Amino acid sequence: MISFAWLRDFAHQAAVWQLALAIIVAFGGLYVSMAGIALWLTRRLLPQAGIGAIIDRRPLRPAQVKGEIGRSLISIAIFAAYGVLTIAADRAGWISIRWWESAGRFMVDLTIMTLWNEIHFYACHRFLHLPWWYRRVHIVHHQSVVPTPFSTYSFHWCEAALLSSVMILLLLVMPLGIGTVLLFPAISLALNSIGHMNYAIFPHKLSSAIPAACRRHTMHHGRVHGNFGFYLPWLDALLHTRIANHEPPETPP
């Protein structure tokens, strides 16, 4: 068992601005590094190695990446606000973060958090595709018809606030270890970056296979309706929202 009492002391004694700054720097660094790694993999390393292929070859909108980065900075600020709220709730005793970690509890927490994230994301995503919410909120994300690694956090502020509630909602009903609280956002961002990198590492896999998550989400951006899941294909299959075709819309070479 590993104690993180030193981190608890900092979190409970730091000023709000210190917490917000630390979380913004962490999320911002993760966002930039994940996007950079995804671009390097999909535009340099993998093509040169003859592995995989770009899924949707249509050109990006003018200034698309610039807009994605600008909106992502707002989303990161909202995520930081949720992080500060989570620490404040732990200070007040409304939720319980375990400031120690063991391998067994970490794996249990991470599994529960992963499955809850799939349910939460699917429910929020289906909700955001209701006509009123899609036209006024979710359309911002779908301006990236062809996704890029920078579109991962490119949300309307309302969507960012809705999606980033995932961890604190689970903490309201069960405690989580600090390992999951710290590492799951990084894991989530990594998986989300994979979903938006517009590159099939396993092009011969059916879209219903777990490794085909990027193709599923690229199809969602191109066709809008269907494939509402986060990374796993199971809820779309169970609730009959899977896009049946195995390829995205036909695109020029």
C-alpha positions as CSV (number, residue, x, y, z in Angstrom):
1,M,0.0,0.0,0.0
2,I,1.3,3.4,-1.0
3,S,0.3,6.6,0.9
4,F,-0.2,9.9,-0.8
5,A,-0.6,11.9,2.4
6,W,1.8,14.5,1.0
7,L,-0.5,15.1,-2.0
8,R,-3.6,15.2,0.2
9,D,-1.9,17.9,2.3
10,F,-1.1,20.0,-0.7
11,A,-4.6,19.5,-2.2
12,H,-6.3,20.4,1.1
13,Q,-4.1,23.4,1.9
14,A,-3.5,24.9,-1.5
15,A,-5.4,28.0,-2.6
16,V,-8.1,27.7,-5.3
17,W,-5.9,29.4,-7.9
18,Q,-3.0,27.1,-7.1
19,L,-5.2,24.0,-7.7
20,A,-6.7,25.5,-10.8
21,L,-3.3,26.4,-12.2
22,A,-1.9,22.9,-11.5
23,I,-4.8,21.2,-13.2
24,I,-4.8,23.5,-16.2
25,V,-1.0,22.9,-16.7
26,A,-1.5,19.1,-16.4
27,F,-4.5,19.0,-18.8
28,G,-2.9,21.4,-21.2
29,G,0.3,19.5,-21.2
30,L,-1.5,16.2,-21.8
31,Y,-3.6,17.7,-24.6
32,V,-0.6,19.0,-26.5
33,S,1.5,16.0,-25.9
34,M,-1.2,13.5,-26.9
35,A,-2.1,15.5,-30.0
36,G,1.6,15.7,-31.0
37,I,2.2,12.0,-30.4
38,A,-0.9,11.1,-32.5
39,L,0.2,13.3,-35.4
40,W,3.7,11.9,-35.3
41,L,2.4,8.3,-35.3
42,T,-0.2,8.8,-38.0
43,R,1.6,11.2,-40.3
44,R,5.2,10.0,-40.0
45,L,6.0,6.7,-38.2
46,L,3.1,4.4,-39.2
47,P,2.9,5.5,-42.9
48,Q,6.6,5.2,-43.3
49,A,6.4,1.7,-41.8
50,G,3.6,0.7,-44.0
51,I,1.2,0.2,-41.1
52,G,-2.5,1.3,-41.4
53,A,-4.0,4.1,-43.4
54,I,-5.8,7.4,-43.2
55,I,-9.5,6.8,-42.9
56,D,-11.1,9.9,-44.3
57,R,-9.0,11.8,-46.8
58,R,-11.2,14.8,-47.3
59,P,-9.5,18.1,-46.7
60,L,-9.9,19.9,-43.4
61,R,-12.0,23.1,-43.2
62,P,-10.0,26.4,-43.5
63,A,-8.5,27.2,-40.1
64,Q,-10.1,24.1,-38.6
65,V,-7.2,23.2,-36.3
66,K,-6.8,26.7,-35.0
67,G,-10.5,26.7,-34.0
68,E,-10.2,23.3,-32.4
69,I,-7.3,24.5,-30.3
70,G,-9.1,27.6,-29.2
71,R,-12.2,25.7,-28.1
72,S,-10.1,23.0,-26.4
73,L,-8.5,25.7,-24.2
74,I,-11.9,26.7,-22.9
75,S,-12.8,23.0,-22.3
76,I,-9.5,22.5,-20.4
77,A,-10.5,25.5,-18.1
78,I,-13.8,23.8,-17.5
79,F,-12.1,20.5,-16.6
80,A,-9.9,22.4,-14.2
81,A,-13.0,23.9,-12.5
82,Y,-14.4,20.4,-12.0
83,G,-11.0,19.3,-10.6
84,V,-11.1,22.2,-8.0
85,L,-14.8,21.3,-7.3
86,T,-13.7,17.6,-6.7
87,I,-11.0,18.6,-4.2
88,A,-13.4,21.1,-2.5
89,A,-16.0,18.3,-2.1
90,D,-13.4,16.0,-0.6
91,R,-12.3,18.7,1.8
92,A,-16.0,19.2,2.8
93,G,-16.6,15.4,3.3
94,W,-19.2,15.3,0.5
95,I,-17.2,12.7,-1.4
96,S,-14.3,10.4,-0.4
97,I,-11.0,10.2,-2.2
98,R,-8.7,7.4,-0.7
99,W,-5.3,9.1,-0.4
100,W,-3.6,5.7,-0.5
101,E,-3.3,3.1,-3.2
102,S,-2.8,-0.6,-3.6
103,A,-2.5,-2.6,-6.8
104,G,-5.7,-4.5,-6.2
105,R,-7.9,-1.6,-5.3
106,F,-6.4,0.5,-8.1
107,M,-7.4,-2.2,-10.7
108,V,-10.9,-2.5,-9.3
109,D,-11.4,1.3,-9.2
110,L,-10.0,1.7,-12.7
111,T,-12.3,-1.0,-14.1
112,I,-15.4,0.5,-12.5
113,M,-14.3,4.0,-13.7
114,T,-13.8,2.7,-17.2
115,L,-17.2,1.0,-17.5
116,W,-18.9,4.0,-15.9
117,N,-17.2,6.4,-18.3
118,E,-18.6,4.3,-21.2
119,I,-22.1,4.5,-19.8
120,H,-21.9,8.2,-18.9
121,F,-20.4,9.2,-22.3
122,Y,-22.9,7.2,-24.3
123,A,-25.9,8.7,-22.3
124,C,-24.5,12.2,-22.7
125,H,-23.7,11.7,-26.4
126,R,-27.2,10.4,-27.2
127,F,-28.6,13.3,-25.3
128,L,-26.5,15.8,-27.2
129,H,-27.8,14.4,-30.5
130,L,-31.4,15.3,-29.6
131,P,-32.3,18.0,-32.2
132,W,-32.3,21.1,-30.0
133,W,-29.1,20.2,-28.3
134,Y,-27.4,19.1,-31.5
135,R,-28.2,22.4,-33.3
136,R,-27.2,24.6,-30.4
137,V,-24.4,22.7,-28.6
138,H,-23.0,19.5,-30.1
139,I,-22.8,21.0,-33.6
140,V,-19.6,22.8,-32.4
141,H,-17.8,19.4,-32.1
142,H,-19.2,18.3,-35.4
143,Q,-17.7,21.2,-37.2
144,S,-14.8,18.9,-37.4
145,V,-16.3,16.7,-40.1
146,V,-12.9,15.2,-40.6
147,P,-11.5,14.7,-37.0
148,T,-8.0,15.6,-36.0
149,P,-6.1,14.9,-32.7
150,F,-6.8,18.5,-31.8
151,S,-10.6,18.1,-32.0
152,T,-10.5,15.8,-29.0
153,Y,-11.6,18.6,-26.6
154,S,-13.1,20.9,-29.2
155,F,-16.5,21.4,-27.5
156,H,-19.1,24.0,-26.8
157,W,-18.6,25.0,-23.2
158,C,-21.9,23.4,-22.2
159,E,-20.8,20.0,-23.7
160,A,-17.5,20.3,-21.9
161,A,-19.3,20.9,-18.6
162,L,-21.6,17.9,-19.2
163,L,-18.9,15.4,-20.2
164,S,-16.4,16.4,-17.5
165,S,-19.0,15.5,-14.7
166,V,-18.1,11.8,-15.1
167,M,-15.8,11.4,-12.2
168,I,-17.4,13.5,-9.6
169,L,-20.8,11.8,-10.2
170,L,-19.2,8.4,-9.5
171,L,-17.4,9.8,-6.4
172,L,-20.8,10.8,-5.0
173,V,-21.8,7.1,-4.7
174,M,-18.4,5.4,-4.0
175,P,-14.9,6.3,-3.0
176,L,-12.0,6.2,-5.5
177,G,-8.3,5.9,-4.9
178,I,-6.0,8.8,-5.8
179,G,-4.4,6.6,-8.5
180,T,-7.6,6.4,-10.5
181,V,-8.4,10.1,-9.8
182,L,-5.1,11.1,-11.3
183,L,-4.5,8.6,-14.0
184,F,-7.9,8.0,-15.5
185,P,-8.1,11.5,-17.1
186,A,-4.8,10.8,-18.9
187,I,-6.0,7.3,-20.0
188,S,-9.3,8.9,-21.2
189,L,-7.5,11.6,-23.1
190,A,-5.2,9.0,-24.7
191,L,-8.2,6.9,-25.8
192,N,-10.1,10.0,-27.0
193,S,-7.0,11.0,-29.1
194,I,-7.0,7.6,-30.7
195,G,-10.7,8.0,-31.6
196,H,-10.0,11.4,-33.3
197,M,-6.7,10.7,-35.1
198,N,-8.5,9.6,-38.3
199,Y,-6.1,6.7,-38.9
200,A,-6.8,2.9,-39.0
201,I,-3.9,1.1,-37.4
202,F,-5.8,-2.2,-38.0
203,P,-7.6,-1.5,-41.3
204,H,-8.7,-5.1,-41.8
205,K,-10.5,-5.2,-38.5
206,L,-14.3,-4.9,-38.6
207,S,-15.7,-1.7,-37.2
208,S,-17.3,-3.8,-34.4
209,A,-13.9,-4.8,-33.1
210,I,-12.4,-3.0,-30.1
211,P,-9.2,-2.0,-31.9
212,A,-11.3,-0.3,-34.6
213,A,-12.4,2.5,-32.2
214,C,-10.9,5.2,-34.4
215,R,-12.8,4.0,-37.5
216,R,-16.0,4.0,-35.5
217,H,-15.6,7.5,-34.3
218,T,-14.5,8.8,-37.7
219,M,-17.6,7.3,-39.2
220,H,-19.6,9.1,-36.5
221,H,-18.1,12.5,-37.5
222,G,-18.7,11.8,-41.1
223,R,-22.3,10.4,-40.8
224,V,-23.4,12.0,-37.5
225,H,-26.0,9.4,-36.5
226,G,-24.8,6.3,-34.8
227,N,-21.6,5.1,-33.1
228,F,-22.3,7.1,-29.9
229,G,-19.9,5.0,-27.6
230,F,-16.7,6.3,-26.2
231,Y,-14.2,3.5,-27.0
232,L,-15.9,0.2,-26.5
233,P,-18.4,-1.0,-29.1
234,W,-20.8,-2.8,-26.8
235,L,-23.4,-0.2,-25.9
236,D,-23.9,0.7,-29.6
237,A,-24.4,-3.0,-30.4
238,L,-26.7,-3.5,-27.4
239,L,-28.8,-0.4,-28.1
240,H,-28.8,-0.8,-31.9
241,T,-27.0,2.5,-32.7
242,R,-24.0,0.9,-34.4
243,I,-23.3,2.2,-37.9
244,A,-23.4,-1.0,-39.9
245,N,-21.1,-0.1,-42.8
246,H,-17.4,-1.0,-42.2
247,E,-16.0,2.0,-44.0
248,P,-16.4,5.8,-43.8
249,P,-17.9,7.8,-46.7
250,E,-16.1,7.4,-50.0
251,T,-13.3,9.9,-50.2
252,P,-10.9,10.9,-53.0
253,P,-7.4,9.4,-52.9
